[in-house]
Amino acid sequence: MSSRFAVLLYYKYVLLEDPEAFVREHRAFCAAHGVQGRILVAKEGINGTVAGGAEAIANYQAELRRRPEFSDLVFKVSFADAPPFHRLEIKVRKEIVTLGAGEALDPVGGTAPHLSPDEWKRMIEEEDVVLFDVRNRYESEVGRFKGAITPAIENFRELPQVLLQYSEFKDKTVLMYCTGGIRCEKASALFRQAGFQRVFQLEGGIVSYGERHGDAHWEGDCFVFDERMMIPVGGSAARPPAGRCAHTGVPTRNVINCLHDPCHRILLVASEAIAADPDNRLCPECRRAGLTARTADYLGSPARAGAR
């Protein structure tokens, strides 16, 4: 493998009695071994994306798995030619992925059954199903399963607010997916609580599906929350982009943040559109509000997607 940096994506819902103590110990280990990335820890479990050299990442996996509660932790591995993170962030949160649906929602006992990538592909090809993307709007714009429903949400916590829009599918077979699986654990429990009768989730998410079936039934790329911004599904050569420029509508995979810092919206804008008009670094809403590249409140440092 020519890539220098290994990237791990992982999560597990499991009771942690003392998240603060775990974070102190884990931060020290990561710092000592040169592991960088973002890790969220809560009483309900852990959610992380980290990167480092081969030895550092091997040590990191061994360190987590030595703990009984993480002994069966599944890591999804990809690679990068440059460091996808430049610092380490480990935080204690109320939830390891924020949905805000209340404590009555059970992301373990109330979650929907998992489908292996093989069974997921078979059901798409042979059964009458509804594909549902629980990721954010800009993620599905970059790439999605063909024909999937893609809610226009900017954050996962907005999903409960738009759920009523999809009541017509309560009696349908709903196949739900996200990047690595963590959001589907909560989203599927939310859908079942709302009365959806047949809900299934893709085991291991888009990443695991791509490892098994490449980009079959997929269009575009997969958005990731690090400096790579997106990766081809299945690790294959990049396919034609599925995304469209927010200003011109031409196909593009160029992801930026709105130049207006208080907005900071993630959007797709073709490089040619920016070259033709620097104001196209603003989202359409900020442009309609009369902002320009000169007047936008911009602090000068490049914004990172995923900061939201």
C-alpha positions as CSV (number, residue, x, y, z in Angstrom):
1,M,0.0,0.0,0.0
2,S,1.6,3.2,-1.1
3,S,-0.4,5.4,1.2
4,R,1.4,6.5,4.3
5,F,-1.5,7.1,6.7
6,A,-4.1,4.7,7.9
7,V,-7.5,6.0,8.8
8,L,-9.8,4.2,11.3
9,L,-13.5,4.8,11.5
10,Y,-15.3,3.1,14.4
11,Y,-18.0,3.3,17.0
12,K,-19.7,1.2,19.7
13,Y,-22.7,1.7,21.9
14,V,-21.8,0.3,25.3
15,L,-22.2,1.6,28.8
16,L,-19.2,3.6,30.1
17,E,-19.4,4.3,33.8
18,D,-16.8,7.0,33.9
19,P,-16.3,8.7,30.4
20,E,-14.1,11.5,31.9
21,A,-11.6,9.0,33.3
22,F,-11.5,7.1,30.0
23,V,-10.9,10.3,28.1
24,R,-7.9,11.3,30.3
25,E,-6.3,8.0,29.9
26,H,-7.0,7.7,26.2
27,R,-5.8,11.2,25.4
28,A,-2.4,10.4,27.0
29,F,-2.1,7.2,24.9
30,C,-3.0,8.9,21.6
31,A,-0.5,11.8,22.3
32,A,2.3,9.3,23.2
33,H,1.7,7.3,20.0
34,G,1.1,10.1,17.5
35,V,-2.5,9.3,16.8
36,Q,-4.6,12.3,15.6
37,G,-8.3,12.7,14.9
38,R,-11.7,13.2,16.5
39,I,-13.1,11.0,19.3
40,L,-16.4,11.5,21.1
41,V,-17.1,9.6,24.3
42,A,-20.3,9.4,26.3
43,K,-21.9,7.1,28.8
44,E,-23.5,5.4,25.8
45,G,-20.2,4.6,24.1
46,I,-17.5,5.8,21.7
47,N,-17.4,7.3,18.2
48,G,-14.1,8.0,16.5
49,T,-12.1,8.7,13.4
50,V,-8.4,8.7,13.9
51,A,-5.3,8.5,11.7
52,G,-1.6,7.8,12.0
53,G,1.3,5.7,10.7
54,A,0.9,1.9,10.4
55,E,2.6,1.1,13.7
56,A,0.7,3.9,15.6
57,I,-2.7,2.6,14.2
58,A,-1.9,-1.0,15.0
59,N,-1.0,0.0,18.6
60,Y,-4.2,2.1,18.8
61,Q,-6.4,-0.8,17.8
62,A,-4.7,-3.1,20.3
63,E,-5.1,-0.5,23.0
64,L,-8.8,-0.2,22.6
65,R,-9.4,-3.9,22.2
66,R,-7.6,-4.7,25.4
67,R,-10.5,-3.2,27.3
68,P,-13.3,-5.7,27.8
69,E,-16.0,-3.4,26.6
70,F,-14.2,-2.8,23.3
71,S,-12.7,-6.3,22.8
72,D,-15.0,-6.9,19.8
73,L,-14.7,-3.4,18.3
74,V,-14.9,-3.3,14.5
75,F,-12.6,-0.9,12.7
76,K,-13.2,0.3,9.2
77,V,-9.8,1.1,7.5
78,S,-9.0,3.5,4.7
79,F,-5.8,5.2,3.6
80,A,-4.6,8.7,2.9
81,D,-1.5,10.1,1.2
82,A,-1.4,13.1,3.5
83,P,-2.4,13.5,7.1
84,P,-6.2,13.8,7.2
85,F,-6.0,15.4,10.7
86,H,-3.6,17.8,12.2
87,R,-4.5,17.6,15.9
88,L,-6.2,15.3,18.4
89,E,-9.7,16.1,19.8
90,I,-11.2,13.9,22.4
91,K,-14.4,15.2,24.0
92,V,-17.0,13.9,26.5
93,R,-20.5,14.5,25.1
94,K,-24.0,13.5,26.1
95,E,-24.4,11.5,22.9
96,I,-21.7,10.0,20.7
97,V,-23.8,11.1,17.7
98,T,-26.3,13.9,18.5
99,L,-29.9,13.2,17.6
100,G,-31.6,14.8,20.6
101,A,-34.5,12.5,20.6
102,G,-34.5,11.9,24.4
103,E,-33.5,9.1,26.7
104,A,-36.6,7.1,25.7
105,L,-34.9,6.3,22.4
106,D,-32.8,3.1,22.8
107,P,-30.0,2.8,20.2
108,V,-29.3,-0.8,21.3
109,G,-32.5,-2.7,22.2
110,G,-34.7,-0.6,20.0
111,T,-32.6,-0.5,16.9
112,A,-33.6,-2.1,13.6
113,P,-32.1,-5.4,12.3
114,H,-28.8,-5.2,10.3
115,L,-28.4,-6.3,6.7
116,S,-25.1,-7.6,5.5
117,P,-23.8,-5.9,2.4
118,D,-24.7,-9.0,0.4
119,E,-28.3,-9.1,1.7
120,W,-28.6,-5.3,1.2
121,K,-27.5,-5.6,-2.5
122,R,-29.9,-8.6,-3.0
123,M,-32.9,-6.7,-1.6
124,I,-32.2,-3.7,-3.8
125,E,-32.1,-5.9,-6.8
126,E,-35.0,-8.2,-6.0
127,E,-37.5,-6.6,-3.7
128,D,-39.7,-3.4,-3.5
129,V,-37.7,-1.3,-1.1
130,V,-37.3,2.4,-0.1
131,L,-33.7,3.5,0.3
132,F,-33.3,6.2,3.0
133,D,-30.1,8.2,3.5
134,V,-29.9,9.5,7.1
135,R,-26.8,11.6,6.5
136,N,-26.7,15.4,6.0
137,R,-27.8,17.2,2.8
138,Y,-24.2,17.9,1.6
139,E,-23.1,14.3,2.2
140,S,-25.9,12.9,-0.1
141,E,-25.2,15.6,-2.7
142,V,-21.6,14.2,-3.0
143,G,-22.9,10.7,-3.4
144,R,-25.7,8.3,-2.6
145,F,-27.4,5.0,-3.5
146,K,-29.3,5.4,-6.7
147,G,-32.9,6.4,-6.1
148,A,-32.5,7.0,-2.3
149,I,-34.5,9.5,-0.3
150,T,-32.2,12.3,0.9
151,P,-33.6,14.6,3.5
152,A,-32.6,18.3,3.3
153,I,-31.0,18.4,6.7
154,E,-27.8,20.2,7.7
155,N,-27.3,18.2,10.9
156,F,-28.4,14.8,12.0
157,R,-30.3,16.3,15.0
158,E,-32.8,17.8,12.5
159,L,-34.0,14.3,11.4
160,P,-36.7,14.0,14.1
161,Q,-38.2,17.3,12.8
162,V,-38.6,16.1,9.2
163,L,-39.7,12.6,10.0
164,L,-43.4,13.3,9.5
165,Q,-42.7,14.1,5.8
166,Y,-42.0,10.4,5.2
167,S,-45.1,8.9,6.9
168,E,-46.2,7.5,3.5
169,F,-43.5,4.9,3.8
170,K,-44.6,3.5,7.2
171,D,-45.9,0.3,5.6
172,K,-42.9,0.0,3.1
173,T,-39.7,-1.9,3.6
174,V,-37.2,0.9,4.4
175,L,-33.4,0.3,3.9
176,M,-31.5,2.9,5.9
177,Y,-27.8,3.8,5.5
178,C,-25.1,6.2,6.6
179,T,-21.3,6.3,6.3
180,G,-20.2,3.8,8.9
181,G,-23.4,2.7,10.6
182,I,-23.5,4.8,13.8
183,R,-26.3,7.2,12.8
184,C,-28.5,4.4,11.6
185,E,-28.5,2.8,15.0
186,K,-30.3,5.8,16.4
187,A,-32.3,6.7,13.2
188,S,-33.7,3.2,12.9
189,A,-34.8,3.3,16.5
190,L,-36.4,6.7,15.9
191,F,-38.3,5.3,12.8
192,R,-39.5,2.2,14.7
193,Q,-40.7,4.4,17.6
194,A,-42.6,6.5,15.1
195,G,-44.5,3.5,13.7
196,F,-42.4,2.4,10.7
197,Q,-43.1,-1.4,10.4
198,R,-40.2,-2.7,8.4
199,V,-36.9,-0.9,8.8
200,F,-33.5,-2.4,8.2
201,Q,-30.0,-0.8,8.4
202,L,-26.9,-1.5,6.4
203,E,-24.3,-3.2,8.6
204,G,-21.1,-1.3,8.5
205,G,-22.6,1.5,6.4
206,I,-21.4,2.7,3.0
207,V,-17.8,1.9,3.9
208,S,-18.4,-1.8,4.5
209,Y,-20.7,-2.1,1.4
210,G,-18.0,-0.5,-0.8
211,E,-15.4,-3.0,0.5
212,R,-17.7,-5.8,-0.5
213,H,-19.4,-4.6,-3.7
214,G,-17.6,-1.5,-4.9
215,D,-19.9,1.1,-6.3
216,A,-22.7,-1.2,-7.4
217,H,-26.0,0.8,-7.1
218,W,-24.0,3.8,-5.9
219,E,-23.4,7.1,-7.7
220,G,-20.7,9.7,-6.9
221,D,-18.3,9.6,-3.9
222,C,-18.6,9.2,-0.2
223,F,-18.2,12.4,2.0
224,V,-15.9,12.0,5.0
225,F,-15.3,14.4,7.9
226,D,-11.6,14.9,7.5
227,E,-9.3,16.9,5.1
228,R,-9.8,14.3,2.3
229,M,-13.4,15.5,2.1
230,M,-14.5,12.5,0.1
231,I,-13.3,9.1,-1.0
232,P,-14.4,6.8,-3.8
233,V,-16.7,4.0,-2.7
234,G,-14.9,0.7,-2.6
235,G,-11.5,2.3,-3.1
236,S,-11.9,2.2,-6.8
237,A,-10.8,4.9,-9.2
238,A,-13.0,8.0,-9.0
239,R,-16.2,7.8,-11.0
240,P,-18.0,10.8,-12.6
241,P,-19.2,13.2,-9.9
242,A,-22.8,13.0,-8.7
243,G,-22.8,16.4,-7.2
244,R,-23.9,19.6,-8.9
245,C,-22.5,23.1,-8.5
246,A,-24.8,25.2,-6.3
247,H,-24.4,28.1,-8.6
248,T,-24.1,26.7,-12.1
249,G,-25.5,23.2,-11.9
250,V,-22.5,21.6,-13.6
251,P,-21.2,18.3,-12.3
252,T,-18.5,18.7,-9.6
253,R,-17.0,17.1,-6.6
254,N,-15.4,20.3,-5.3
255,V,-16.6,20.9,-1.7
256,I,-16.2,24.2,0.1
257,N,-17.5,26.1,3.1
258,C,-19.5,29.3,2.5
259,L,-17.1,32.2,2.7
260,H,-19.4,34.0,5.2
261,D,-18.1,32.7,8.4
262,P,-21.3,32.9,10.5
263,C,-23.0,30.8,7.7
264,H,-20.1,28.4,7.0
265,R,-22.5,26.1,5.1
266,I,-21.0,23.2,3.3
267,L,-21.7,23.2,-0.4
268,L,-20.6,22.0,-3.8
269,V,-19.1,24.7,-6.1
270,A,-17.3,24.0,-9.3
271,S,-13.7,25.4,-9.4
272,E,-14.6,27.1,-12.7
273,A,-17.5,28.9,-11.1
274,I,-15.1,30.3,-8.5
275,A,-12.6,31.3,-11.1
276,A,-15.3,33.1,-13.1
277,D,-16.7,34.9,-10.0
278,P,-15.1,35.0,-6.6
279,D,-18.5,35.7,-5.0
280,N,-19.4,32.1,-5.9
281,R,-17.4,31.2,-2.8
282,L,-20.6,32.2,-0.9
283,C,-23.7,30.0,-0.8
284,P,-26.7,31.0,-2.9
285,E,-28.6,32.2,0.3
286,C,-25.8,34.5,1.3
287,R,-25.5,35.8,-2.3
288,R,-29.2,36.5,-2.4
289,A,-28.8,38.4,0.9
290,G,-26.5,40.8,-0.9
291,L,-23.1,39.6,0.5
292,T,-20.0,39.6,-1.7
293,A,-16.6,38.2,-1.3
294,R,-15.5,41.6,-0.1
295,T,-18.2,42.2,2.4
296,A,-18.5,38.6,3.8
297,D,-17.4,38.2,7.4
298,Y,-14.4,36.0,6.7
299,L,-11.5,35.5,9.1
300,G,-9.0,34.4,6.5
301,S,-8.2,30.8,7.6
302,P,-9.5,27.9,5.5
303,A,-12.6,26.3,7.0
304,R,-12.7,22.6,7.5
305,A,-15.8,20.6,6.5
306,G,-17.1,18.7,9.4
307,A,-16.6,21.5,11.9
308,R,-20.4,21.7,12.1
